[in-house]
């Protein structure tokens, strides 16, 4: 059995020397460069190992080296600003691509599709998907340069509603919809009550406040109506409003009100 890979945050924590100063935010070097839009994290790791990055006037070859707020960082001699803006993007995911770093089937990933349409000024950021959609599921997918937004958007404690429209086999009865609203018992335990209504003869709208693996598909299958096609139309109060394969940046108000994320960086 292979040795488990150490999580990135743990590697960075082991290299940190001393406590973080009050009000400060220590970060690891490669991630800080990606969050600030200097270069994506994989490129940053390569640049650091090649000796092209200086921290506080010294060459730093460890991607997980801690970097404190206010320290001077240079890449190829150029001074870099690490005060990162908090960015959240709305993207309309097409069918066929996966939410992963690589696609073993060779069809493509959402990260590749997103980068293909981003302008030059956003290419240097490391983008994180806020949650996942299955390969064949389309619709609203959010991206951010800040992992705190990912944690907020995917945490079970947040109860962020996500609205889906499913094309199903057969016409669900009111009894089936009532079971969805009350919550079902799946193989991994009971679900929270869901919003459920019939939009058409074989079309159901489902609103969930949790995000288990294949949950929409499993819930609808459990009431006798397997999903034929699935589309996510909203997250929080954010409603998808861009064409397939397109994106737009969310405003600060949309992030705070639409997603309920109000944390600010120290």
C-alpha positions as CSV (number, residue, x, y, z in Angstrom):
1,X,0.0,0.0,0.0
2,X,1.4,3.4,-1.0
3,X,2.5,6.0,1.5
4,X,-0.1,8.7,2.1
5,X,0.8,12.1,0.7
6,X,1.2,14.9,3.3
7,X,-1.4,17.6,2.9
8,X,0.0,20.9,1.6
9,X,-1.2,22.9,4.6
10,X,0.6,20.5,7.0
11,X,3.9,20.7,5.0
12,X,3.6,24.5,5.3
13,X,2.8,24.4,9.0
14,X,5.8,22.2,9.7
15,X,8.1,24.7,8.1
16,X,6.7,27.7,9.9
17,X,9.0,29.0,12.6
18,X,7.3,30.6,15.6
19,X,3.8,31.8,16.1
20,X,2.0,34.1,13.7
21,X,2.1,37.7,14.9
22,X,-1.2,39.1,16.3
23,X,-3.4,40.2,13.4
24,X,-1.0,38.7,10.9
25,X,-1.5,35.9,8.4
26,X,1.4,33.7,7.6
27,X,1.1,31.8,4.3
28,X,3.3,29.5,2.3
29,X,5.2,31.1,-0.5
30,X,3.8,29.2,-3.5
31,X,0.2,29.7,-2.4
32,X,0.7,33.4,-1.6
33,X,2.0,33.9,-5.2
34,X,-1.0,32.1,-6.7
35,X,-3.5,33.9,-4.5
36,X,-2.1,37.3,-5.4
37,X,-2.1,36.6,-9.2
38,X,1.6,36.6,-9.6
39,X,1.5,33.1,-11.2
40,X,-0.5,29.9,-10.7
41,X,0.7,27.7,-7.9
42,X,2.3,25.0,-10.0
43,X,4.3,27.6,-11.9
44,X,5.2,29.3,-8.6
45,X,6.5,26.0,-7.2
46,X,8.7,25.5,-10.3
47,X,10.0,29.1,-10.1
48,X,10.9,28.8,-6.4
49,X,12.8,25.5,-6.9
50,X,14.7,27.1,-9.8
51,X,15.9,29.8,-7.5
52,X,14.0,32.6,-9.2
53,X,12.2,33.8,-6.1
54,X,13.7,35.9,-3.3
55,X,12.1,36.5,0.1
56,X,13.4,39.3,2.3
57,X,16.5,39.6,0.0
58,X,17.4,35.9,0.1
59,X,16.8,33.2,-2.5
60,X,14.1,30.8,-1.3
61,X,13.9,27.4,-2.9
62,X,11.2,25.8,-0.7
63,X,7.6,26.3,-2.1
64,X,6.2,25.7,1.4
65,X,8.4,28.3,3.1
66,X,6.3,30.6,5.3
67,X,5.9,34.2,4.2
68,X,4.8,36.9,6.6
69,X,2.7,39.9,5.7
70,X,4.8,42.9,4.6
71,X,7.9,40.9,3.6
72,X,9.5,41.8,0.3
73,X,9.1,39.1,-2.4
74,X,10.7,39.3,-5.8
75,X,10.3,36.9,-8.8
76,X,13.0,37.2,-11.5
77,X,14.1,40.4,-9.7
78,X,10.7,42.0,-10.0
79,X,9.0,43.2,-6.8
80,X,5.7,41.4,-6.3
81,X,2.6,42.7,-4.5
82,X,1.2,39.9,-2.3
83,X,-1.8,41.9,-1.0
84,X,-4.4,39.7,-2.8
85,X,-7.8,40.9,-3.8
86,X,-10.6,38.5,-3.0
87,X,-12.0,37.4,-6.3
88,X,-15.0,35.2,-7.0
89,X,-16.1,34.2,-10.5
90,X,-19.3,32.8,-11.9
91,X,-18.8,30.2,-14.6
92,X,-21.4,28.3,-16.7
93,X,-20.1,24.7,-16.7
94,X,-20.7,22.8,-19.9
95,X,-21.4,19.1,-20.0
96,X,-18.5,16.6,-20.4
97,X,-15.7,18.3,-18.4
98,X,-14.8,17.4,-14.8
99,X,-14.1,19.5,-11.7
100,X,-10.6,18.1,-11.1
101,X,-7.0,19.0,-11.9
102,X,-6.7,16.3,-14.6
103,X,-9.1,14.3,-16.7
104,X,-8.1,10.7,-17.1
105,X,-10.6,10.4,-20.0
106,X,-9.0,13.3,-21.9
107,X,-12.2,15.3,-22.4
108,X,-11.0,18.2,-20.3
109,X,-11.4,20.0,-16.9
110,X,-13.4,23.1,-15.8
111,X,-10.0,24.7,-15.0
112,X,-8.9,24.4,-18.6
113,X,-12.2,25.7,-19.9
114,X,-12.1,28.6,-17.5
115,X,-8.5,29.6,-18.2
116,X,-9.2,29.5,-22.0
117,X,-11.7,32.4,-21.6
118,X,-10.0,34.5,-18.9
119,X,-8.2,37.7,-19.8
120,X,-4.5,38.1,-19.3
121,X,-4.8,39.9,-16.0
122,X,-6.6,36.9,-14.4
123,X,-4.3,34.2,-15.8
124,X,-1.8,34.4,-13.0
125,X,-4.2,33.5,-10.2
126,X,-4.6,30.1,-8.7
127,X,-8.3,29.3,-9.1
128,X,-10.3,27.0,-6.7
129,X,-13.7,25.6,-7.5
130,X,-16.3,26.2,-4.8
131,X,-17.8,22.7,-4.7
132,X,-18.2,20.2,-7.5
133,X,-20.5,19.3,-10.3
134,X,-20.5,15.8,-12.0
135,X,-19.1,15.5,-15.5
136,X,-22.5,15.4,-17.1
137,X,-24.0,18.1,-14.9
138,X,-24.2,21.6,-16.3
139,X,-24.7,25.1,-14.8
140,X,-23.5,27.4,-12.1
141,X,-20.0,26.8,-10.8
142,X,-18.1,29.3,-8.7
143,X,-14.3,29.9,-8.6
144,X,-12.2,31.9,-6.2
145,X,-8.6,32.7,-5.5
146,X,-9.2,32.4,-1.7
147,X,-9.6,29.0,0.0
148,X,-11.6,30.6,2.8
149,X,-14.4,31.2,0.4
150,X,-14.2,27.5,-0.7
151,X,-14.5,26.5,3.0
152,X,-17.5,28.8,3.5
153,X,-19.3,27.6,0.4
154,X,-18.8,23.9,1.0
155,X,-19.0,23.6,4.8
156,X,-22.0,21.6,6.1
157,X,-22.5,24.3,8.7
158,X,-23.1,27.1,6.2
159,X,-26.3,25.6,4.9
160,X,-25.9,27.5,1.6
161,X,-28.8,26.6,-0.6
162,X,-28.1,25.2,-4.1
163,X,-30.9,25.0,-6.7
164,X,-31.1,22.4,-9.4
165,X,-33.4,21.6,-12.3
166,X,-33.5,17.9,-13.1
167,X,-35.0,16.2,-16.1
168,X,-36.3,12.9,-14.8
169,X,-37.9,9.7,-15.9
170,X,-41.6,9.8,-15.3
171,X,-43.8,12.4,-13.7
172,X,-43.2,12.7,-9.9
173,X,-46.3,12.5,-7.9
174,X,-47.1,14.9,-5.0
175,X,-46.3,12.0,-2.7
176,X,-42.8,11.7,-4.2
177,X,-42.2,15.5,-3.9
178,X,-43.4,15.4,-0.3
179,X,-40.8,12.7,0.5
180,X,-38.1,14.9,-0.9
181,X,-39.3,17.9,1.1
182,X,-39.3,15.8,4.3
183,X,-35.9,14.3,3.8
184,X,-34.9,10.8,2.8
185,X,-32.7,8.1,4.3
186,X,-29.9,7.3,1.9
187,X,-27.1,4.8,2.3
188,X,-25.0,7.5,4.0
189,X,-27.7,8.6,6.3
190,X,-30.7,10.9,6.4
191,X,-30.8,14.0,4.2
192,X,-31.9,17.4,5.2
193,X,-35.4,18.5,4.0
194,X,-35.2,19.8,0.5
195,X,-37.2,22.3,-1.5
196,X,-39.0,20.3,-4.3
197,X,-41.5,21.3,-6.9
198,X,-42.7,20.1,-10.3
199,X,-41.7,22.4,-13.1
200,X,-43.0,20.3,-16.0
201,X,-44.3,16.7,-16.7
202,X,-40.8,15.3,-16.2
203,X,-38.9,18.3,-14.7
204,X,-38.2,18.8,-11.0
205,X,-36.7,21.7,-9.2
206,X,-34.7,20.6,-6.1
207,X,-33.1,23.0,-3.5
208,X,-30.5,21.4,-1.2
209,X,-28.7,22.9,1.8
210,X,-26.0,20.2,1.8
211,X,-23.7,18.7,-0.8
212,X,-23.2,15.0,-0.7
213,X,-21.8,12.9,-3.5
214,X,-24.4,12.6,-6.3
215,X,-27.0,13.7,-3.8
216,X,-29.6,15.1,-6.3
217,X,-29.4,12.0,-8.4
218,X,-29.6,9.6,-5.5
219,X,-32.6,11.4,-3.9
220,X,-34.6,11.4,-7.1
221,X,-33.7,7.8,-7.8
222,X,-34.9,6.9,-4.3
223,X,-38.4,8.2,-5.1
224,X,-38.5,6.3,-8.4
225,X,-37.4,9.0,-10.9
226,X,-33.9,8.6,-12.1
227,X,-32.2,11.8,-13.4
228,X,-31.7,12.1,-17.2
229,X,-30.1,15.5,-17.1
230,X,-29.1,17.9,-14.3
231,X,-28.5,21.6,-14.3
232,X,-27.6,23.9,-11.4
233,X,-29.2,27.3,-11.7
234,X,-28.4,29.0,-8.4
235,X,-26.1,29.0,-5.3
236,X,-27.2,31.1,-2.4
237,X,-29.1,34.0,-4.0
238,X,-26.8,34.0,-7.0
239,X,-28.6,33.0,-10.2
240,X,-26.7,31.8,-13.2
241,X,-26.8,34.6,-15.8
242,X,-24.0,33.9,-18.3
243,X,-24.0,31.6,-21.4
244,X,-22.5,28.1,-21.5
245,X,-18.7,28.3,-21.2
246,X,-18.7,32.0,-20.2
247,X,-17.9,33.7,-16.9
248,X,-18.1,37.0,-15.0
249,X,-16.7,38.4,-11.8
250,X,-19.0,38.8,-8.8
251,X,-19.2,42.1,-7.1
252,X,-18.3,42.6,-3.4
253,X,-22.1,42.8,-2.7
254,X,-22.8,39.5,-4.5
255,X,-20.1,37.8,-2.5
256,X,-21.3,39.2,0.9
257,X,-25.0,39.0,0.2
258,X,-25.3,36.3,-2.4
259,X,-22.9,33.9,-0.7
260,X,-23.0,35.2,2.8
261,X,-19.3,35.6,2.9
262,X,-18.2,38.6,4.9
263,X,-14.7,37.7,6.2
264,X,-12.0,40.1,5.3
265,X,-8.3,39.5,5.2
266,X,-6.2,40.8,8.1
